[in-house]
């Protein structure tokens, strides 16, 4: 599974309100990339959600994190750089 697909699944899984706060912190190219990938999602199996949650938690994600902190964790999927394909 690609990093961008993992990110899209994670954003869908955390809910619209939290996802919007995180997406609002991204630059325009990141937003376009992420939204495009979210639109491609059709069915997200429980197995895929579990894989993504496990990986994000291994990167340091915690429920109480602020949106900027969550975005930093998500960028670890891209070796700490901006989100891209």
Backbone as CSV, one residue per row, in Angstrom:
resi,resn,N_x,N_y,N_z,CA_x,CA_y,CA_z,C_x,C_y,C_z
1,UNK,0.846,-1.170,0.000,0.000,0.000,0.000,0.897,1.241,0.000
2,UNK,0.578,2.200,-0.833,1.403,3.402,-0.937,1.199,4.328,0.261
3,UNK,2.186,5.167,0.558,2.028,6.108,1.663,0.811,7.028,1.499
4,UNK,0.551,7.480,0.278,-0.580,8.390,0.076,-1.906,7.673,0.309
5,UNK,-1.984,6.405,-0.048,-3.211,5.647,0.208,-3.395,5.444,1.707
6,UNK,-2.314,5.166,2.417,-2.392,5.030,3.874,-2.902,6.324,4.495
7,UNK,-2.389,7.437,4.025,-2.794,8.726,4.549,-4.276,8.971,4.285
8,UNK,-4.727,8.651,3.080,-6.137,8.837,2.736,-7.030,7.976,3.627
9,UNK,-6.656,6.747,3.836,-7.433,5.845,4.695,-7.469,6.380,6.121
10,UNK,-6.336,6.841,6.605,-6.278,7.390,7.955,-7.192,8.597,8.096
11,UNK,-7.149,9.504,7.136,-7.982,10.708,7.210,-9.468,10.366,7.177
12,UNK,-9.837,9.392,6.378,-11.238,8.958,6.352,-11.614,8.332,7.695
13,UNK,-10.704,7.536,8.239,-10.984,6.815,9.481,-11.130,7.732,10.695
14,UNK,-10.410,8.843,10.716,-10.481,9.715,11.899,-11.709,10.614,11.892
15,UNK,-12.394,10.675,10.775,-13.611,11.472,10.711,-13.393,12.809,10.027
16,UNK,-14.469,13.311,9.492,-14.418,14.520,8.664,-13.900,15.738,9.416
17,UNK,-14.365,15.952,10.626,-13.971,17.147,11.371,-12.468,17.179,11.649
18,UNK,-11.927,16.094,12.177,-10.488,16.027,12.463,-9.687,16.100,11.168
19,UNK,-10.147,15.391,10.146,-9.435,15.386,8.872,-9.370,16.787,8.269
20,UNK,-10.456,17.524,8.348,-10.473,18.888,7.801,-9.466,19.792,8.505
21,UNK,-9.340,19.630,9.815,-8.372,20.460,10.560,-6.934,20.139,10.149
22,UNK,-6.675,18.887,9.836,-5.333,18.491,9.399,-5.085,18.960,7.971
23,UNK,-6.033,18.730,7.092,-5.891,19.131,5.692,-5.708,20.641,5.575
24,UNK,-6.356,21.414,6.435,-6.228,22.877,6.406,-4.795,23.345,6.636
25,UNK,-3.958,22.496,7.220,-2.563,22.855,7.489,-1.616,22.535,6.329
26,UNK,-2.120,21.827,5.326,-1.291,21.411,4.190,-1.204,22.523,3.153
27,UNK,-0.160,22.464,2.320,-0.096,23.418,1.222,-0.976,22.907,0.068
28,UNK,-1.180,23.751,-0.935,-2.115,23.423,-2.020,-1.790,22.127,-2.744
29,UNK,-0.531,21.874,-3.016,-0.179,20.644,-3.740,-0.454,19.410,-2.889
30,UNK,-0.200,19.517,-1.590,-0.494,18.398,-0.693,-2.001,18.141,-0.640
31,UNK,-2.766,19.212,-0.537,-4.228,19.076,-0.475,-4.753,18.391,-1.728
32,UNK,-4.303,18.836,-2.887,-4.751,18.225,-4.143,-4.414,16.738,-4.187
33,UNK,-3.226,16.385,-3.765,-2.787,14.989,-3.769,-3.643,14.145,-2.833
34,UNK,-3.863,14.639,-1.628,-4.616,13.888,-0.626,-6.088,13.750,-1.024
35,UNK,-6.690,14.842,-1.454,-8.107,14.806,-1.841,-8.306,13.870,-3.028
36,UNK,-7.395,13.921,-3.973,-7.477,13.027,-5.128,-7.449,11.565,-4.688
37,UNK,-6.596,11.255,-3.737,-6.484,9.872,-3.256,-7.719,9.465,-2.449
38,UNK,-8.248,10.368,-1.653,-9.465,10.062,-0.887,-10.613,9.754,-1.845
39,UNK,-10.712,10.504,-2.922,-11.786,10.279,-3.905,-11.675,8.914,-4.581
40,UNK,-10.477,8.366,-4.656,-10.270,7.058,-5.281,-10.712,5.907,-4.383
41,UNK,-10.809,6.167,-3.099,-11.188,5.102,-2.160,-12.639,4.705,-2.404
42,UNK,-12.866,3.424,-2.499,-14.233,2.936,-2.644,-14.632,2.192,-1.387
43,UNK,-14.026,1.059,-1.155,-14.284,0.276,0.048,-12.983,0.171,0.831
44,UNK,-13.088,0.443,2.118,-11.925,0.313,2.987,-12.208,-0.846,3.934
45,UNK,-11.516,-1.934,3.719,-11.744,-3.116,4.565,-11.234,-2.856,5.979
46,UNK,-11.759,-3.618,6.910,-11.303,-3.515,8.292,-9.820,-3.870,8.384
47,UNK,-9.397,-4.825,7.584,-7.982,-5.221,7.571,-7.090,-4.046,7.145
48,UNK,-7.511,-3.331,6.099,-6.725,-2.177,5.644,-6.687,-1.104,6.723
49,UNK,-7.833,-0.847,7.360,-7.870,0.146,8.436,-6.937,-0.252,9.576
50,UNK,-6.964,-1.521,9.941,-6.101,-2.003,11.027,-4.627,-1.846,10.694
51,UNK,-4.261,-2.155,9.458,-2.861,-2.011,9.022,-2.422,-0.560,9.128
52,UNK,-3.262,0.341,8.633,-2.930,1.767,8.651,-2.848,2.279,10.091
53,UNK,-3.828,1.948,10.928,-3.817,2.397,12.323,-2.567,1.920,13.043
54,UNK,-2.206,0.672,12.828,-1.013,0.121,13.474,0.227,0.896,13.059
55,UNK,0.362,1.139,11.764,1.547,1.865,11.286,1.588,3.295,11.801
56,UNK,0.454,3.984,11.776,0.420,5.369,12.252,0.749,5.417,13.753
57,UNK,0.238,4.470,14.502,0.555,4.429,15.936,2.031,4.114,16.173
58,UNK,2.605,3.264,15.346,4.038,2.968,15.458,4.888,4.200,15.166
59,UNK,4.360,5.104,14.352,5.066,6.349,14.043,4.933,7.373,15.172
60,UNK,4.060,7.075,16.146,3.924,7.948,17.308,2.580,8.624,17.472
61,UNK,1.603,8.296,16.628,0.292,8.920,16.722,-0.396,8.570,18.036
62,UNK,-0.975,9.604,18.644,-1.796,9.433,19.838,-3.057,10.270,19.654
63,UNK,-4.150,9.790,20.172,-5.463,10.426,20.016,-5.478,11.888,20.464
64,UNK,-4.717,12.234,21.474,-4.749,13.587,22.049,-3.911,14.612,21.283
65,UNK,-3.252,14.201,20.218,-2.370,15.103,19.466,-3.157,16.227,18.790
66,UNK,-2.486,17.353,18.633,-3.065,18.481,17.910,-2.951,18.224,16.405
67,UNK,-3.749,18.918,15.584,-3.639,18.728,14.132,-2.220,18.920,13.582
68,UNK,-1.461,19.943,14.014,-0.086,20.052,13.502,0.784,18.845,13.866
69,UNK,0.592,18.301,15.054,1.356,17.129,15.468,0.974,15.908,14.622
70,UNK,-0.319,15.762,14.339,-0.774,14.641,13.520,-0.210,14.763,12.109
71,UNK,-0.206,15.971,11.560,0.354,16.171,10.220,1.834,15.798,10.200
72,UNK,2.563,16.138,11.228,3.976,15.766,11.318,4.128,14.248,11.296
73,UNK,3.298,13.560,12.072,3.338,12.093,12.098,3.029,11.540,10.708
74,UNK,2.022,12.107,10.055,1.639,11.627,8.728,2.762,11.842,7.713
75,UNK,3.492,12.927,7.867,4.603,13.191,6.941,5.751,12.206,7.140
76,UNK,5.791,11.537,8.276,6.795,10.483,8.465,6.607,9.375,7.434
77,UNK,5.376,9.193,6.943,5.128,8.217,5.870,5.879,8.598,4.602
78,UNK,6.230,9.890,4.498,6.946,10.410,3.327,8.352,10.841,3.716
79,UNK,8.914,10.150,4.687,10.259,10.418,5.195,10.420,11.837,5.718
80,UNK,9.337,12.373,6.289,9.394,13.695,6.908,9.245,14.848,5.943
81,UNK,9.092,14.565,4.655,8.972,15.653,3.694,7.503,15.886,3.347
82,UNK,7.289,16.802,2.423,5.926,17.115,2.008,5.265,15.911,1.367
83,UNK,3.964,15.909,1.430,3.165,14.815,0.916,3.119,14.880,-0.603
84,UNK,3.413,13.749,-1.211,3.412,13.699,-2.683,3.115,12.268,-3.126
85,UNK,2.909,12.119,-4.387,2.639,10.778,-4.951,3.909,9.981,-4.998
